[in-house]
Amino acid sequence: MVTYHDLVREGKERLIQAGQGEQAAQLLMVELCSQKNINLYMVMDEPADEEIATDYLEGIHQMELGSPLGYVLGYEWFYGYPFTVNKDVLIPRPETEELVALVLQLFDTHFGDRDSVDVFDVATGSGAIGITLSLEEPRMKVVASDISKEALEVAKENNEKLHGSVEWIEGSMLEPFIERGKRCDILVCNPPYIPVHEKMEHSVVDYEPHVALFGGEDGLKFYRDVFEHAKAVLKEHAVLAFEMGYDQGERLRRLAASYFPNAKIEIHKDLSGKDRMLSIEIE
């Protein structure tokens, strides 16, 4: 008789031996059980469902090879919503939830009395940011872009599944907005920001799309791109919000100030106390 507890213990041991994080072993079992409305913590010492056991051991095998949990499951929870993910999109991170919260806060501060606010989600990937904003604040009229046709297909699927209201356009960074003459009140962007030569875990480098990871020699390539062309898409009074690497704050602040000398530029820390977001408020 193999119990859920036995399977989780085996999964943890195998992932440790493979040099992977053991926590994913328990998270995988929690998700597989919840899909069948089973509370894992109530049945830990009971015989495991055969289908769950089979799927679990297959998932552990994939993670031993380096596949991230989100790709094994085919979805990742983000801001309470299950977003479909696959090899064509980056798996949304918990830090990006904090970017969404920041944008909602900036909305309340600057546009809370408005009936409608135009929002651009640049380099959207799975659509996690734009869709979540459209669900959390229906007054946001979100248009999202990505250079990857495959990523946009995933984003559109998520939009339909989660009943978002995002409009999608294909193209590199701000180009598709400029081409269409679109302007926004809020621009949010989580661009690729990892320097090309930085060492990464192989589960990230080998599985997640490089176009969504790497931001040139210093990691700031795509910020420069947005800053340089932002005036062509921003309304008179606008707000920009970006995610960034924990060690990029001061460099990014200086870069932003060179393009927006009269704006209020602020670095925001994540829940771990690391510099993680940058906001630019243009009055």
C-alpha positions as semicolon CSV with decimal commas, in nm:
position;residue;x (nm);y (nm);z (nm)
1;M;0,000;0,000;0,000
2;V;0,159;0,324;-0,118
3;T;0,032;0,629;0,066
4;Y;0,042;0,992;-0,041
5;H;0,303;1,044;0,230
6;D;0,522;0,769;0,078
7;L;0,501;0,927;-0,266
8;V;0,584;1,276;-0,144
9;R;0,881;1,143;0,055
10;E;1,009;0,960;-0,254
11;G;0,957;1,268;-0,466
12;K;1,153;1,489;-0,227
13;E;1,440;1,239;-0,208
14;R;1,461;1,209;-0,586
15;L;1,457;1,585;-0,642
16;I;1,726;1,638;-0,379
17;Q;1,943;1,375;-0,549
18;A;1,883;1,548;-0,883
19;G;1,992;1,880;-0,735
20;Q;1,643;2,030;-0,755
21;G;1,438;2,200;-0,485
22;E;1,247;1,949;-0,272
23;Q;0,953;2,185;-0,209
24;A;0,828;2,127;-0,564
25;A;0,761;1,761;-0,475
26;Q;0,495;1,854;-0,223
27;L;0,350;2,135;-0,436
28;L;0,305;1,893;-0,726
29;M;0,109;1,652;-0,506
30;V;-0,104;1,934;-0,362
31;E;-0,202;2,044;-0,713
32;L;-0,272;1,694;-0,844
33;C;-0,494;1,623;-0,544
34;S;-0,678;1,954;-0,568
35;Q;-0,763;1,874;-0,930
36;K;-0,969;1,585;-0,788
37;N;-1,102;1,785;-0,493
38;I;-0,881;1,595;-0,249
39;N;-0,726;1,777;0,046
40;L;-0,381;1,621;0,061
41;Y;-0,328;1,706;0,428
42;M;-0,641;1,514;0,526
43;V;-0,536;1,195;0,343
44;M;-0,156;1,186;0,377
45;D;-0,154;0,836;0,532
46;E;-0,425;0,688;0,310
47;P;-0,362;0,477;-0,003
48;A;-0,289;0,704;-0,298
49;D;-0,527;0,729;-0,593
50;E;-0,366;0,525;-0,874
51;E;-0,407;0,794;-1,139
52;I;-0,261;1,059;-0,910
53;A;0,029;0,827;-0,822
54;T;0,106;0,769;-1,191
55;D;0,086;1,139;-1,280
56;Y;0,292;1,229;-0,974
57;L;0,581;0,995;-1,050
58;E;0,585;1,109;-1,413
59;G;0,593;1,469;-1,295
60;I;0,880;1,396;-1,057
61;H;1,069;1,236;-1,345
62;Q;1,023;1,549;-1,559
63;M;1,142;1,769;-1,273
64;E;1,444;1,544;-1,216
65;L;1,540;1,628;-1,574
66;G;1,503;1,998;-1,493
67;S;1,153;2,087;-1,607
68;P;0,995;2,358;-1,386
69;L;0,681;2,268;-1,190
70;G;0,464;2,508;-1,391
71;Y;0,547;2,331;-1,716
72;V;0,486;1,990;-1,557
73;L;0,139;2,100;-1,444
74;G;0,070;2,309;-1,752
75;Y;-0,034;2,608;-1,540
76;E;0,092;2,847;-1,274
77;W;-0,111;3,032;-1,011
78;F;-0,075;3,410;-1,037
79;Y;-0,270;3,659;-0,825
80;G;-0,517;3,379;-0,750
81;Y;-0,575;3,290;-1,116
82;P;-0,452;2,970;-1,291
83;F;-0,255;3,078;-1,600
84;T;-0,179;2,823;-1,868
85;V;0,196;2,809;-1,935
86;N;0,414;2,615;-2,177
87;K;0,758;2,638;-2,338
88;D;0,649;2,945;-2,538
89;V;0,605;3,169;-2,231
90;L;0,794;3,254;-1,916
91;I;0,638;3,112;-1,599
92;P;0,499;3,412;-1,405
93;R;0,685;3,476;-1,078
94;P;0,555;3,583;-0,736
95;E;0,756;3,907;-0,765
96;T;0,547;4,002;-1,068
97;E;0,234;3,982;-0,854
98;E;0,385;4,270;-0,659
99;L;0,420;4,468;-0,984
100;V;0,049;4,417;-1,047
101;A;-0,029;4,536;-0,694
102;L;0,189;4,846;-0,751
103;V;0,005;4,929;-1,075
104;L;-0,332;4,896;-0,900
105;Q;-0,206;5,128;-0,628
106;L;-0,083;5,382;-0,884
107;F;-0,420;5,359;-1,059
108;D;-0,602;5,444;-0,736
109;T;-0,368;5,736;-0,668
110;H;-0,373;5,896;-1,013
111;F;-0,685;5,775;-1,191
112;G;-0,925;5,656;-0,922
113;D;-1,190;5,910;-1,025
114;R;-1,183;5,810;-1,392
115;D;-1,439;5,584;-1,562
116;S;-1,186;5,447;-1,811
117;V;-0,806;5,431;-1,820
118;D;-0,592;5,309;-2,110
119;V;-0,324;5,060;-2,005
120;F;-0,045;4,904;-2,214
121;D;0,112;4,575;-2,103
122;V;0,435;4,559;-2,302
123;A;0,603;4,219;-2,362
124;T;0,308;4,039;-2,205
125;G;0,420;3,672;-2,236
126;S;0,147;3,457;-2,082
127;G;-0,071;3,765;-2,038
128;A;-0,050;3,739;-1,659
129;I;-0,007;4,111;-1,592
130;G;-0,255;4,251;-1,842
131;I;-0,527;3,993;-1,781
132;T;-0,499;4,023;-1,404
133;L;-0,526;4,402;-1,425
134;S;-0,835;4,375;-1,645
135;L;-0,995;4,135;-1,396
136;E;-0,899;4,328;-1,081
137;E;-0,995;4,671;-1,220
138;P;-1,254;4,664;-1,502
139;R;-1,202;5,037;-1,565
140;M;-0,863;4,950;-1,708
141;K;-0,881;4,909;-2,086
142;V;-0,576;4,691;-2,145
143;V;-0,388;4,643;-2,471
144;A;-0,102;4,392;-2,452
145;S;0,182;4,323;-2,692
146;D;0,446;4,060;-2,751
147;I;0,698;3,992;-3,025
148;S;0,623;3,618;-3,006
149;K;0,322;3,493;-3,201
150;E;0,334;3,172;-2,995
151;A;0,329;3,363;-2,666
152;L;0,029;3,565;-2,782
153;E;-0,160;3,242;-2,855
154;V;-0,105;3,133;-2,495
155;A;-0,206;3,479;-2,369
156;K;-0,525;3,476;-2,577
157;E;-0,610;3,132;-2,439
158;N;-0,565;3,262;-2,085
159;N;-0,775;3,569;-2,160
160;E;-1,061;3,354;-2,282
161;K;-1,032;3,099;-2,002
162;L;-1,021;3,360;-1,726
163;H;-1,274;3,596;-1,888
164;G;-1,031;3,886;-1,922
165;S;-1,094;4,175;-2,160
166;V;-0,750;4,238;-2,309
167;E;-0,682;4,343;-2,669
168;W;-0,373;4,182;-2,825
169;I;-0,120;4,317;-3,076
170;E;0,196;4,156;-3,209
171;G;0,529;4,335;-3,229
172;S;0,850;4,433;-3,052
173;M;0,811;4,647;-2,738
174;L;0,639;4,979;-2,828
175;E;0,650;4,942;-3,207
176;P;0,298;4,800;-3,252
177;F;0,146;5,075;-3,034
178;I;0,329;5,349;-3,226
179;E;0,229;5,197;-3,561
180;R;-0,137;5,208;-3,458
181;G;-0,120;5,556;-3,305
182;K;-0,227;5,426;-2,963
183;R;-0,162;5,617;-2,640
184;C;-0,195;5,516;-2,275
185;D;-0,234;5,651;-1,923
186;I;-0,045;5,359;-1,767
187;L;0,239;5,162;-1,923
188;V;0,347;4,845;-1,743
189;C;0,634;4,627;-1,856
190;N;0,820;4,325;-1,721
191;P;1,089;4,307;-1,989
192;P;1,370;4,055;-2,024
193;Y;1,629;4,191;-1,778
194;I;1,891;3,921;-1,723
195;P;2,237;4,007;-1,863
196;V;2,331;3,761;-2,139
197;H;2,642;3,634;-1,960
198;E;2,479;3,580;-1,619
199;K;2,475;3,220;-1,497
200;M;2,126;3,078;-1,455
201;E;1,977;2,755;-1,319
202;H;1,955;2,506;-1,603
203;S;1,583;2,453;-1,530
204;V;1,536;2,815;-1,642
205;V;1,788;2,835;-1,927
206;D;1,704;2,495;-2,076
207;Y;1,327;2,521;-2,056
208;E;1,207;2,883;-2,055
209;P;1,211;3,100;-2,371
210;H;1,535;3,299;-2,401
211;V;1,356;3,586;-2,578
212;A;1,172;3,647;-2,251
213;L;1,481;3,622;-2,029
214;F;1,783;3,808;-2,158
215;G;1,817;4,186;-2,182
216;G;2,149;4,244;-2,357
217;E;2,497;4,286;-2,211
218;D;2,385;4,476;-1,899
219;G;2,024;4,361;-1,879
220;L;1,890;4,711;-1,953
221;K;1,850;4,688;-2,333
222;F;1,470;4,679;-2,335
223;Y;1,430;4,952;-2,073
224;R;1,634;5,182;-2,300
225;D;1,408;5,084;-2,588
226;V;1,091;5,171;-2,395
227;F;1,232;5,492;-2,245
228;E;1,350;5,611;-2,585
229;H;1,012;5,569;-2,752
230;A;0,776;5,622;-2,456
231;K;0,681;5,982;-2,544
232;A;0,524;5,852;-2,865
233;V;0,269;5,643;-2,673
234;L;0,214;5,828;-2,342
235;K;-0,068;6,071;-2,275
236;E;0,015;6,404;-2,111
237;H;-0,011;6,278;-1,752
238;A;0,103;5,916;-1,740
239;V;0,253;5,650;-1,518
240;L;0,506;5,380;-1,608
241;A;0,585;5,075;-1,394
242;F;0,854;4,812;-1,450
243;E;0,987;4,499;-1,287
244;M;1,366;4,479;-1,264
245;G;1,653;4,274;-1,130
246;Y;1,727;4,319;-0,760
247;D;2,068;4,476;-0,837
248;Q;1,956;4,708;-1,119
249;G;1,774;4,975;-0,916
250;E;2,020;5,264;-0,911
251;R;2,139;5,209;-1,267
252;L;1,779;5,201;-1,387
253;R;1,687;5,509;-1,184
254;R;1,973;5,705;-1,345
255;L;1,877;5,577;-1,690
256;A;1,512;5,677;-1,636
257;A;1,614;6,022;-1,511
258;S;1,814;6,084;-1,829
259;Y;1,496;6,034;-2,034
260;F;1,242;6,179;-1,788
261;P;1,430;6,455;-1,600
262;N;1,115;6,616;-1,456
263;A;0,932;6,298;-1,356
264;K;0,893;6,143;-1,012
265;I;1,104;5,827;-1,026
266;E;1,082;5,577;-0,744
267;I;1,233;5,235;-0,664
268;H;1,003;4,990;-0,483
269;K;1,116;4,691;-0,280
270;D;0,954;4,348;-0,290
271;L;0,840;4,154;0,015
272;S;1,195;4,024;0,058
273;G;1,325;4,379;0,089
274;K;1,499;4,372;-0,251
275;D;1,476;4,646;-0,513
276;R;1,229;4,497;-0,760
277;M;1,013;4,765;-0,926
278;L;1,055;5,109;-1,074
279;S;0,778;5,364;-1,122
280;I;0,788;5,685;-1,326
281;E;0,513;5,941;-1,270
282;I;0,487;6,212;-1,537
283;E;0,281;6,514;-1,434
